[in-house]
Amino acid sequence: MYKENTIWTAVFNADKAAIDELINHDPHVVDTRRAVGECPIHMLFLYGTEAHLDIARDLLVRFPLIATQIYNKP
């Protein structure tokens, strides 16, 4: 579904360690958008498992401005 070693793969797999590593390399990765304008925070909430929601809560604490991200085309 997603290419290896991307924020999208890490989000899909609820891989907190990979997400943290990607953020450490480039903090703006949390602002990445896909085809319909979704951001990583949107997908974390849409997947909705406890692991995804834990990561979403952590990202909201670390990057509070992502709470205002809306779907829009990139």
N, CA, C and O atoms as a Maestro MAE file, in Angstrom:
{
 s_m_m2io_version
 :::
 2.0.0
}

f_m_ct {
 s_m_title
 :::
 protein
 m_atom[296] {
  # First column is atom index #
  i_m_mmod_type
  r_m_x_coord
  r_m_y_coord
  r_m_z_coord
  i_m_residue_number
  s_m_chain_name
  s_m_pdb_residue_name
  s_m_pdb_atom_name
  i_m_atomic_number
  :::
  1 25 0.824 -1.189 0.000 1 A "MET " " N  " 7
  2 3 0.000 0.000 0.000 1 A "MET " " CA " 6
  3 2 0.869 1.254 0.000 1 A "MET " " C  " 6
  4 15 0.671 2.150 -0.820 1 A "MET " " O  " 8
  5 25 1.830 1.317 0.918 2 A "TYR " " N  " 7
  6 3 2.716 2.474 1.019 2 A "TYR " " CA " 6
  7 2 4.149 2.036 0.777 2 A "TYR " " C  " 6
  8 15 4.508 0.881 1.008 2 A "TYR " " O  " 8
  9 25 4.964 2.973 0.310 3 A "LYS " " N  " 7
  10 3 6.389 2.691 0.158 3 A "LYS " " CA " 6
  11 2 7.014 2.500 1.531 3 A "LYS " " C  " 6
  12 15 6.528 3.036 2.527 3 A "LYS " " O  " 8
  13 25 8.081 1.741 1.574 4 A "GLU " " N  " 7
  14 3 8.787 1.494 2.838 4 A "GLU " " CA " 6
  15 2 9.407 2.775 3.379 4 A "GLU " " C  " 6
  16 15 9.734 3.690 2.623 4 A "GLU " " O  " 8
  17 25 9.564 2.828 4.696 5 A "ASN " " N  " 7
  18 3 10.271 3.908 5.375 5 A "ASN " " CA " 6
  19 2 9.695 5.295 5.106 5 A "ASN " " C  " 6
  20 15 10.441 6.263 4.953 5 A "ASN " " O  " 8
  21 25 8.382 5.389 5.051 6 A "THR " " N  " 7
  22 3 7.739 6.693 4.913 6 A "THR " " CA " 6
  23 2 6.864 6.932 6.135 6 A "THR " " C  " 6
  24 15 6.569 6.009 6.895 6 A "THR " " O  " 8
  25 25 6.460 8.161 6.309 7 A "ILE " " N  " 7
  26 3 5.549 8.479 7.409 7 A "ILE " " CA " 6
  27 2 4.253 7.693 7.252 7 A "ILE " " C  " 6
  28 15 3.631 7.308 8.242 7 A "ILE " " O  " 8
  29 25 3.849 7.458 6.014 8 A "TRP " " N  " 7
  30 3 2.575 6.771 5.766 8 A "TRP " " CA " 6
  31 2 2.645 5.310 6.170 8 A "TRP " " C  " 6
  32 15 1.678 4.773 6.710 8 A "TRP " " O  " 8
  33 25 3.771 4.659 5.918 9 A "THR " " N  " 7
  34 3 3.953 3.277 6.360 9 A "THR " " CA " 6
  35 2 3.970 3.208 7.878 9 A "THR " " C  " 6
  36 15 3.337 2.341 8.479 9 A "THR " " O  " 8
  37 25 4.701 4.134 8.490 10 A "ALA " " N  " 7
  38 3 4.797 4.152 9.951 10 A "ALA " " CA " 6
  39 2 3.435 4.414 10.588 10 A "ALA " " C  " 6
  40 15 3.091 3.792 11.594 10 A "ALA " " O  " 8
  41 25 2.661 5.326 10.012 11 A "VAL " " N  " 7
  42 3 1.318 5.614 10.536 11 A "VAL " " CA " 6
  43 2 0.423 4.392 10.360 11 A "VAL " " C  " 6
  44 15 -0.258 3.986 11.302 11 A "VAL " " O  " 8
  45 25 0.417 3.806 9.177 12 A "PHE " " N  " 7
  46 3 -0.419 2.639 8.912 12 A "PHE " " CA " 6
  47 2 -0.132 1.522 9.914 12 A "PHE " " C  " 6
  48 15 -1.050 0.862 10.403 12 A "PHE " " O  " 8
  49 25 1.152 1.318 10.212 13 A "ASN " " N  " 7
  50 3 1.562 0.248 11.125 13 A "ASN " " CA " 6
  51 2 1.542 0.659 12.592 13 A "ASN " " C  " 6
  52 15 1.860 -0.150 13.463 13 A "ASN " " O  " 8
  53 25 1.175 1.896 12.874 14 A "ALA " " N  " 7
  54 3 1.205 2.437 14.245 14 A "ALA " " CA " 6
  55 2 2.582 2.208 14.870 14 A "ALA " " C  " 6
  56 15 2.701 1.783 16.019 14 A "ALA " " O  " 8
  57 25 3.603 2.499 14.090 15 A "ASP " " N  " 7
  58 3 4.989 2.276 14.499 15 A "ASP " " CA " 6
  59 2 5.557 3.566 15.092 15 A "ASP " " C  " 6
  60 15 6.134 4.386 14.377 15 A "ASP " " O  " 8
  61 25 5.390 3.736 16.394 16 A "LYS " " N  " 7
  62 3 5.809 4.967 17.067 16 A "LYS " " CA " 6
  63 2 7.304 5.212 16.927 16 A "LYS " " C  " 6
  64 15 7.723 6.350 16.717 16 A "LYS " " O  " 8
  65 25 8.108 4.176 17.039 17 A "ALA " " N  " 7
  66 3 9.561 4.338 16.913 17 A "ALA " " CA " 6
  67 2 9.936 4.878 15.533 17 A "ALA " " C  " 6
  68 15 10.779 5.769 15.422 17 A "ALA " " O  " 8
  69 25 9.318 4.345 14.490 18 A "ALA " " N  " 7
  70 3 9.604 4.809 13.131 18 A "ALA " " CA " 6
  71 2 9.126 6.244 12.939 18 A "ALA " " C  " 6
  72 15 9.813 7.049 12.310 18 A "ALA " " O  " 8
  73 25 7.948 6.567 13.480 19 A "ILE " " N  " 7
  74 3 7.431 7.934 13.380 19 A "ILE " " CA " 6
  75 2 8.379 8.896 14.082 19 A "ILE " " C  " 6
  76 15 8.699 9.954 13.541 19 A "ILE " " O  " 8
  77 25 8.831 8.544 15.276 20 A "ASP " " N  " 7
  78 3 9.764 9.400 16.011 20 A "ASP " " CA " 6
  79 2 11.071 9.579 15.248 20 A "ASP " " C  " 6
  80 15 11.621 10.680 15.209 20 A "ASP " " O  " 8
  81 25 11.566 8.513 14.647 21 A "GLU " " N  " 7
  82 3 12.807 8.603 13.867 21 A "GLU " " CA " 6
  83 2 12.632 9.529 12.667 21 A "GLU " " C  " 6
  84 15 13.506 10.346 12.377 21 A "GLU " " O  " 8
  85 25 11.504 9.401 11.971 22 A "LEU " " N  " 7
  86 3 11.235 10.270 10.823 22 A "LEU " " CA " 6
  87 2 11.109 11.729 11.256 22 A "LEU " " C  " 6
  88 15 11.597 12.626 10.569 22 A "LEU " " O  " 8
  89 25 10.462 11.966 12.386 23 A "ILE " " N  " 7
  90 3 10.313 13.331 12.906 23 A "ILE " " CA " 6
  91 2 11.670 13.891 13.326 23 A "ILE " " C  " 6
  92 15 11.953 15.065 13.087 23 A "ILE " " O  " 8
  93 25 12.505 13.070 13.946 24 A "ASN " " N  " 7
  94 3 13.843 13.533 14.334 24 A "ASN " " CA " 6
  95 2 14.665 13.938 13.120 24 A "ASN " " C  " 6
  96 15 15.458 14.877 13.182 24 A "ASN " " O  " 8
  97 25 14.471 13.226 12.020 25 A "HIS " " N  " 7
  98 3 15.183 13.541 10.780 25 A "HIS " " CA " 6
  99 2 14.613 14.792 10.116 25 A "HIS " " C  " 6
  100 15 15.364 15.614 9.591 25 A "HIS " " O  " 8
  101 25 13.277 14.939 10.140 26 A "ASP " " N  " 7
  102 3 12.607 16.086 9.512 26 A "ASP " " CA " 6
  103 2 11.295 16.368 10.241 26 A "ASP " " C  " 6
  104 15 10.291 15.706 9.978 26 A "ASP " " O  " 8
  105 25 11.289 17.341 11.153 27 A "PRO " " N  " 7
  106 3 10.078 17.636 11.930 27 A "PRO " " CA " 6
  107 2 8.868 18.039 11.079 27 A "PRO " " C  " 6
  108 15 7.726 17.925 11.525 27 A "PRO " " O  " 8
  109 25 9.122 18.509 9.857 28 A "HIS " " N  " 7
  110 3 8.014 18.929 8.995 28 A "HIS " " CA " 6
  111 2 7.267 17.753 8.371 28 A "HIS " " C  " 6
  112 15 6.276 17.949 7.669 28 A "HIS " " O  " 8
  113 25 7.737 16.538 8.624 29 A "VAL " " N  " 7
  114 3 7.059 15.355 8.099 29 A "VAL " " CA " 6
  115 2 5.624 15.275 8.630 29 A "VAL " " C  " 6
  116 15 4.767 14.661 7.993 29 A "VAL " " O  " 8
  117 25 5.353 15.887 9.789 30 A "VAL " " N  " 7
  118 3 3.988 15.871 10.336 30 A "VAL " " CA " 6
  119 2 3.034 16.703 9.486 30 A "VAL " " C  " 6
  120 15 1.817 16.592 9.635 30 A "VAL " " O  " 8
  121 25 3.576 17.538 8.594 31 A "ASP " " N  " 7
  122 3 2.752 18.377 7.718 31 A "ASP " " CA " 6
  123 2 2.594 17.789 6.320 31 A "ASP " " C  " 6
  124 15 1.970 18.405 5.455 31 A "ASP " " O  " 8
  125 25 3.151 16.607 6.093 32 A "THR " " N  " 7
  126 3 3.071 15.956 4.789 32 A "THR " " CA " 6
  127 2 1.610 15.714 4.413 32 A "THR " " C  " 6
  128 15 0.779 15.407 5.268 32 A "THR " " O  " 8
  129 25 1.315 15.856 3.132 33 A "ARG " " N  " 7
  130 3 -0.051 15.608 2.644 33 A "ARG " " CA " 6
  131 2 -0.034 14.580 1.527 33 A "ARG " " C  " 6
  132 15 0.935 14.461 0.776 33 A "ARG " " O  " 8
  133 25 -1.135 13.837 1.438 34 A "ARG " " N  " 7
  134 3 -1.301 12.844 0.371 34 A "ARG " " CA " 6
  135 2 -2.284 13.393 -0.660 34 A "ARG " " C  " 6
  136 15 -2.594 14.585 -0.658 34 A "ARG " " O  " 8
  137 25 -2.763 12.534 -1.523 35 A "ALA " " N  " 7
  138 3 -3.539 12.928 -2.698 35 A "ALA " " CA " 6
  139 2 -4.789 13.750 -2.401 35 A "ALA " " C  " 6
  140 15 -5.082 14.693 -3.136 35 A "ALA " " O  " 8
  141 25 -5.526 13.425 -1.358 36 A "VAL " " N  " 7
  142 3 -6.754 14.181 -1.068 36 A "VAL " " CA " 6
  143 2 -6.549 15.192 0.051 36 A "VAL " " C  " 6
  144 15 -7.511 15.760 0.566 36 A "VAL " " O  " 8
  145 25 -5.283 15.415 0.428 37 A "GLY " " N  " 7
  146 3 -4.966 16.428 1.418 37 A "GLY " " CA " 6
  147 2 -4.882 15.944 2.848 37 A "GLY " " C  " 6
  148 15 -4.787 16.750 3.773 37 A "GLY " " O  " 8
  149 25 -4.915 14.633 3.041 38 A "GLU " " N  " 7
  150 3 -4.827 14.115 4.399 38 A "GLU " " CA " 6
  151 2 -3.410 14.248 4.936 38 A "GLU " " C  " 6
  152 15 -2.433 14.132 4.196 38 A "GLU " " O  " 8
  153 25 -3.318 14.492 6.227 39 A "CYS " " N  " 7
  154 3 -2.040 14.576 6.946 39 A "CYS " " CA " 6
  155 2 -1.920 13.350 7.847 39 A "CYS " " C  " 6
  156 15 -2.909 12.654 8.078 39 A "CYS " " O  " 8
  157 25 -0.732 13.080 8.352 40 A "PRO " " N  " 7
  158 3 -0.573 11.929 9.239 40 A "PRO " " CA " 6
  159 2 -1.553 11.928 10.417 40 A "PRO " " C  " 6
  160 15 -2.071 10.872 10.780 40 A "PRO " " O  " 8
  161 25 -1.813 13.092 11.017 41 A "ILE " " N  " 7
  162 3 -2.727 13.134 12.167 41 A "ILE " " CA " 6
  163 2 -4.130 12.671 11.771 41 A "ILE " " C  " 6
  164 15 -4.809 12.008 12.556 41 A "ILE " " O  " 8
  165 25 -4.564 13.015 10.560 42 A "HIS " " N  " 7
  166 3 -5.887 12.578 10.098 42 A "HIS " " CA " 6
  167 2 -5.951 11.057 10.031 42 A "HIS " " C  " 6
  168 15 -6.916 10.440 10.484 42 A "HIS " " O  " 8
  169 25 -4.903 10.461 9.455 43 A "MET " " N  " 7
  170 3 -4.909 9.016 9.287 43 A "MET " " CA " 6
  171 2 -4.814 8.293 10.623 43 A "MET " " C  " 6
  172 15 -5.423 7.237 10.799 43 A "MET " " O  " 8
  173 25 -4.065 8.844 11.558 44 A "LEU " " N  " 7
  174 3 -3.992 8.224 12.889 44 A "LEU " " CA " 6
  175 2 -5.374 8.150 13.522 44 A "LEU " " C  " 6
  176 15 -5.744 7.123 14.091 44 A "LEU " " O  " 8
  177 25 -6.138 9.235 13.425 45 A "PHE " " N  " 7
  178 3 -7.487 9.218 13.989 45 A "PHE " " CA " 6
  179 2 -8.422 8.316 13.188 45 A "PHE " " C  " 6
  180 15 -9.279 7.647 13.767 45 A "PHE " " O  " 8
  181 25 -8.269 8.288 11.872 46 A "LEU " " N  " 7
  182 3 -9.136 7.430 11.058 46 A "LEU " " CA " 6
  183 2 -8.882 5.947 11.326 46 A "LEU " " C  " 6
  184 15 -9.831 5.165 11.380 46 A "LEU " " O  " 8
  185 25 -7.624 5.548 11.493 47 A "TYR " " N  " 7
  186 3 -7.353 4.144 11.818 47 A "TYR " " CA " 6
  187 2 -7.926 3.802 13.184 47 A "TYR " " C  " 6
  188 15 -8.485 2.721 13.373 47 A "TYR " " O  " 8
  189 25 -7.793 4.713 14.131 48 A "GLY " " N  " 7
  190 3 -8.541 4.652 15.382 48 A "GLY " " CA " 6
  191 2 -8.255 3.544 16.379 48 A "GLY " " C  " 6
  192 15 -8.995 3.405 17.352 48 A "GLY " " O  " 8
  193 25 -7.218 2.755 16.179 49 A "THR " " N  " 7
  194 3 -6.901 1.757 17.201 49 A "THR " " CA " 6
  195 2 -6.286 2.474 18.400 49 A "THR " " C  " 6
  196 15 -5.915 3.644 18.309 49 A "THR " " O  " 8
  197 25 -6.184 1.780 19.500 50 A "GLU " " N  " 7
  198 3 -5.587 2.402 20.689 50 A "GLU " " CA " 6
  199 2 -4.151 2.845 20.406 50 A "GLU " " C  " 6
  200 15 -3.731 3.916 20.844 50 A "GLU " " O  " 8
  201 25 -3.402 2.023 19.675 51 A "ALA " " N  " 7
  202 3 -2.017 2.384 19.343 51 A "ALA " " CA " 6
  203 2 -1.967 3.641 18.480 51 A "ALA " " C  " 6
  204 15 -1.143 4.526 18.711 51 A "ALA " " O  " 8
  205 25 -2.861 3.718 17.474 52 A "HIS " " N  " 7
  206 3 -2.903 4.904 16.617 52 A "HIS " " CA " 6
  207 2 -3.285 6.140 17.423 52 A "HIS " " C  " 6
  208 15 -2.695 7.205 17.245 52 A "HIS " " O  " 8
  209 25 -4.262 6.004 18.299 53 A "LEU " " N  " 7
  210 3 -4.713 7.153 19.089 53 A "LEU " " CA " 6
  211 2 -3.653 7.599 20.095 53 A "LEU " " C  " 6
  212 15 -3.526 8.794 20.362 53 A "LEU " " O  " 8
  213 25 -2.900 6.669 20.652 54 A "ASP " " N  " 7
  214 3 -1.799 7.033 21.554 54 A "ASP " " CA " 6
  215 2 -0.750 7.865 20.815 54 A "ASP " " C  " 6
  216 15 -0.249 8.858 21.344 54 A "ASP " " O  " 8
  217 25 -0.427 7.455 19.601 55 A "ILE " " N  " 7
  218 3 0.536 8.210 18.798 55 A "ILE " " CA " 6
  219 2 -0.034 9.580 18.459 55 A "ILE " " C  " 6
  220 15 0.678 10.582 18.525 55 A "ILE " " O  " 8
  221 25 -1.313 9.632 18.097 56 A "ALA " " N  " 7
  222 3 -1.951 10.912 17.774 56 A "ALA " " CA " 6
  223 2 -1.889 11.862 18.963 56 A "ALA " " C  " 6
  224 15 -1.563 13.038 18.801 56 A "ALA " " O  " 8
  225 25 -2.198 11.360 20.155 57 A "ARG " " N  " 7
  226 3 -2.135 12.206 21.356 57 A "ARG " " CA " 6
  227 2 -0.721 12.731 21.581 57 A "ARG " " C  " 6
  228 15 -0.532 13.905 21.903 57 A "ARG " " O  " 8
  229 25 0.258 11.871 21.413 58 A "ASP " " N  " 7
  230 3 1.651 12.286 21.578 58 A "ASP " " CA " 6
  231 2 2.022 13.381 20.574 58 A "ASP " " C  " 6
  232 15 2.659 14.370 20.935 58 A "ASP " " O  " 8
  233 25 1.624 13.200 19.324 59 A "LEU " " N  " 7
  234 3 1.944 14.203 18.304 59 A "LEU " " CA " 6
  235 2 1.246 15.529 18.576 59 A "LEU " " C  " 6
  236 15 1.815 16.591 18.321 59 A "LEU " " O  " 8
  237 25 0.031 15.481 19.086 60 A "LEU " " N  " 7
  238 3 -0.684 16.718 19.409 60 A "LEU " " CA " 6
  239 2 -0.007 17.484 20.542 60 A "LEU " " C  " 6
  240 15 -0.014 18.715 20.552 60 A "LEU " " O  " 8
  241 25 0.571 16.769 21.483 61 A "VAL " " N  " 7
  242 3 1.316 17.431 22.561 61 A "VAL " " CA " 6
  243 2 2.590 18.063 22.002 61 A "VAL " " C  " 6
  244 15 2.942 19.189 22.355 61 A "VAL " " O  " 8
  245 25 3.267 17.334 21.136 62 A "ARG " " N  " 7
  246 3 4.541 17.811 20.581 62 A "ARG " " CA " 6
  247 2 4.374 18.874 19.507 62 A "ARG " " C  " 6
  248 15 5.210 19.767 19.378 62 A "ARG " " O  " 8
  249 25 3.287 18.779 18.731 63 A "PHE " " N  " 7
  250 3 3.043 19.688 17.609 63 A "PHE " " CA " 6
  251 2 1.596 20.189 17.673 63 A "PHE " " C  " 6
  252 15 0.773 19.767 16.861 63 A "PHE " " O  " 8
  253 25 1.269 21.069 18.607 64 A "PRO " " N  " 7
  254 3 -0.129 21.465 18.809 64 A "PRO " " CA " 6
  255 2 -0.801 22.074 17.575 64 A "PRO " " C  " 6
  256 15 -2.023 21.992 17.445 64 A "PRO " " O  " 8
  257 25 -0.043 22.672 16.682 65 A "LEU " " N  " 7
  258 3 -0.651 23.284 15.499 65 A "LEU " " CA " 6
  259 2 -1.257 22.265 14.537 65 A "LEU " " C  " 6
  260 15 -2.090 22.624 13.705 65 A "LEU " " O  " 8
  261 25 -0.850 20.999 14.640 66 A "ILE " " N  " 7
  262 3 -1.443 20.010 13.738 66 A "ILE " " CA " 6
  263 2 -2.915 19.778 14.054 66 A "ILE " " C  " 6
  264 15 -3.638 19.197 13.245 66 A "ILE " " O  " 8
  265 25 -3.363 20.226 15.219 67 A "ALA " " N  " 7
  266 3 -4.780 20.082 15.575 67 A "ALA " " CA " 6
  267 2 -5.670 20.899 14.649 67 A "ALA " " C  " 6
  268 15 -6.867 20.628 14.545 67 A "ALA " " O  " 8
  269 25 -5.103 21.890 13.978 68 A "THR " " N  " 7
  270 3 -5.905 22.749 13.100 68 A "THR " " CA " 6
  271 2 -5.776 22.369 11.629 68 A "THR " " C  " 6
  272 15 -6.335 23.045 10.766 68 A "THR " " O  " 8
  273 25 -5.047 21.296 11.332 69 A "GLN " " N  " 7
  274 3 -4.896 20.888 9.938 69 A "GLN " " CA " 6
  275 2 -6.229 20.379 9.400 69 A "GLN " " C  " 6
  276 15 -6.923 19.595 10.047 69 A "GLN " " O  " 8
  277 25 -6.567 20.842 8.209 70 A "ILE " " N  " 7
  278 3 -7.790 20.390 7.555 70 A "ILE " " CA " 6
  279 2 -7.412 19.661 6.268 70 A "ILE " " C  " 6
  280 15 -6.320 19.834 5.728 70 A "ILE " " O  " 8
  281 25 -8.347 18.843 5.798 71 A "TYR " " N  " 7
  282 3 -8.138 18.200 4.507 71 A "TYR " " CA " 6
  283 2 -8.189 19.282 3.447 71 A "TYR " " C  " 6
  284 15 -9.155 20.042 3.379 71 A "TYR " " O  " 8
  285 25 -7.175 19.357 2.635 72 A "ASN " " N  " 7
  286 3 -7.215 20.169 1.430 72 A "ASN " " CA " 6
  287 2 -6.162 19.644 0.489 72 A "ASN " " C  " 6
  288 15 -5.210 18.983 0.904 72 A "ASN " " O  " 8
  289 25 -6.334 19.935 -0.756 73 A "LYS " " N  " 7
  290 3 -5.404 19.405 -1.747 73 A "LYS " " CA " 6
  291 2 -4.025 20.000 -1.523 73 A "LYS " " C  " 6
  292 15 -3.894 21.177 -1.186 73 A "LYS " " O  " 8
  293 25 -3.005 19.187 -1.711 74 A "PRO " " N  " 7
  294 3 -1.624 19.670 -1.517 74 A "PRO " " CA " 6
  295 2 -1.248 20.768 -2.498 74 A "PRO " " C  " 6
  296 15 -0.126 21.273 -2.460 74 A "PRO " " O  " 8
  :::
 }
 m_bond[295] {
  # First column is bond index #
  i_m_from
  i_m_to
  i_m_order
  :::
  1 1 2 1
  2 2 3 1
  3 3 4 2
  4 3 5 1
  5 5 6 1
  6 6 7 1
  7 7 8 2
  8 7 9 1
  9 9 10 1
  10 10 11 1
  11 11 12 2
  12 11 13 1
  13 13 14 1
  14 14 15 1
  15 15 16 2
  16 15 17 1
  17 17 18 1
  18 18 19 1
  19 19 20 2
  20 19 21 1
  21 21 22 1
  22 22 23 1
  23 23 24 2
  24 23 25 1
  25 25 26 1
  26 26 27 1
  27 27 28 2
  28 27 29 1
  29 29 30 1
  30 30 31 1
  31 31 32 2
  32 31 33 1
  33 33 34 1
  34 34 35 1
  35 35 36 2
  36 35 37 1
  37 37 38 1
  38 38 39 1
  39 39 40 2
  40 39 41 1
  41 41 42 1
  42 42 43 1
  43 43 44 2
  44 43 45 1
  45 45 46 1
  46 46 47 1
  47 47 48 2
  48 47 49 1
  49 49 50 1
  50 50 51 1
  51 51 52 2
  52 51 53 1
  53 53 54 1
  54 54 55 1
  55 55 56 2
  56 55 57 1
  57 57 58 1
  58 58 59 1
  59 59 60 2
  60 59 61 1
  61 61 62 1
  62 62 63 1
  63 63 64 2
  64 63 65 1
  65 65 66 1
  66 66 67 1
  67 67 68 2
  68 67 69 1
  69 69 70 1
  70 70 71 1
  71 71 72 2
  72 71 73 1
  73 73 74 1
  74 74 75 1
  75 75 76 2
  76 75 77 1
  77 77 78 1
  78 78 79 1
  79 79 80 2
  80 79 81 1
  81 81 82 1
  82 82 83 1
  83 83 84 2
  84 83 85 1
  85 85 86 1
  86 86 87 1
  87 87 88 2
  88 87 89 1
  89 89 90 1
  90 90 91 1
  91 91 92 2
  92 91 93 1
  93 93 94 1
  94 94 95 1
  95 95 96 2
  96 95 97 1
  97 97 98 1
  98 98 99 1
  99 99 100 2
  100 99 101 1
  101 101 102 1
  102 102 103 1
  103 103 104 2
  104 103 105 1
  105 105 106 1
  106 106 107 1
  107 107 108 2
  108 107 109 1
  109 109 110 1
  110 110 111 1
  111 111 112 2
  112 111 113 1
  113 113 114 1
  114 114 115 1
  115 115 116 2
  116 115 117 1
  117 117 118 1
  118 118 119 1
  119 119 120 2
  120 119 121 1
  121 121 122 1
  122 122 123 1
  123 123 124 2
  124 123 125 1
  125 125 126 1
  126 126 127 1
  127 127 128 2
  128 127 129 1
  129 129 130 1
  130 130 131 1
  131 131 132 2
  132 131 133 1
  133 133 134 1
  134 134 135 1
  135 135 136 2
  136 135 137 1
  137 137 138 1
  138 138 139 1
  139 139 140 2
  140 139 141 1
  141 141 142 1
  142 142 143 1
  143 143 144 2
  144 143 145 1
  145 145 146 1
  146 146 147 1
  147 147 148 2
  148 147 149 1
  149 149 150 1
  150 150 151 1
  151 151 152 2
  152 151 153 1
  153 153 154 1
  154 154 155 1
  155 155 156 2
  156 155 157 1
  157 157 158 1
  158 158 159 1
  159 159 160 2
  160 159 161 1
  161 161 162 1
  162 162 163 1
  163 163 164 2
  164 163 165 1
  165 165 166 1
  166 166 167 1
  167 167 168 2
  168 167 169 1
  169 169 170 1
  170 170 171 1
  171 171 172 2
  172 171 173 1
  173 173 174 1
  174 174 175 1
  175 175 176 2
  176 175 177 1
  177 177 178 1
  178 178 179 1
  179 179 180 2
  180 179 181 1
  181 181 182 1
  182 182 183 1
  183 183 184 2
  184 183 185 1
  185 185 186 1
  186 186 187 1
  187 187 188 2
  188 187 189 1
  189 189 190 1
  190 190 191 1
  191 191 192 2
  192 191 193 1
  193 193 194 1
  194 194 195 1
  195 195 196 2
  196 195 197 1
  197 197 198 1
  198 198 199 1
  199 199 200 2
  200 199 201 1
  201 201 202 1
  202 202 203 1
  203 203 204 2
  204 203 205 1
  205 205 206 1
  206 206 207 1
  207 207 208 2
  208 207 209 1
  209 209 210 1
  210 210 211 1
  211 211 212 2
  212 211 213 1
  213 213 214 1
  214 214 215 1
  215 215 216 2
  216 215 217 1
  217 217 218 1
  218 218 219 1
  219 219 220 2
  220 219 221 1
  221 221 222 1
  222 222 223 1
  223 223 224 2
  224 223 225 1
  225 225 226 1
  226 226 227 1
  227 227 228 2
  228 227 229 1
  229 229 230 1
  230 230 231 1
  231 231 232 2
  232 231 233 1
  233 233 234 1
  234 234 235 1
  235 235 236 2
  236 235 237 1
  237 237 238 1
  238 238 239 1
  239 239 240 2
  240 239 241 1
  241 241 242 1
  242 242 243 1
  243 243 244 2
  244 243 245 1
  245 245 246 1
  246 246 247 1
  247 247 248 2
  248 247 249 1
  249 249 250 1
  250 250 251 1
  251 251 252 2
  252 251 253 1
  253 253 254 1
  254 254 255 1
  255 255 256 2
  256 255 257 1
  257 257 258 1
  258 258 259 1
  259 259 260 2
  260 259 261 1
  261 261 262 1
  262 262 263 1
  263 263 264 2
  264 263 265 1
  265 265 266 1
  266 266 267 1
  267 267 268 2
  268 267 269 1
  269 269 270 1
  270 270 271 1
  271 271 272 2
  272 271 273 1
  273 273 274 1
  274 274 275 1
  275 275 276 2
  276 275 277 1
  277 277 278 1
  278 278 279 1
  279 279 280 2
  280 279 281 1
  281 281 282 1
  282 282 283 1
  283 283 284 2
  284 283 285 1
  285 285 286 1
  286 286 287 1
  287 287 288 2
  288 287 289 1
  289 289 290 1
  290 290 291 1
  291 291 292 2
  292 291 293 1
  293 293 294 1
  294 294 295 1
  295 295 296 2
  :::
 }
}
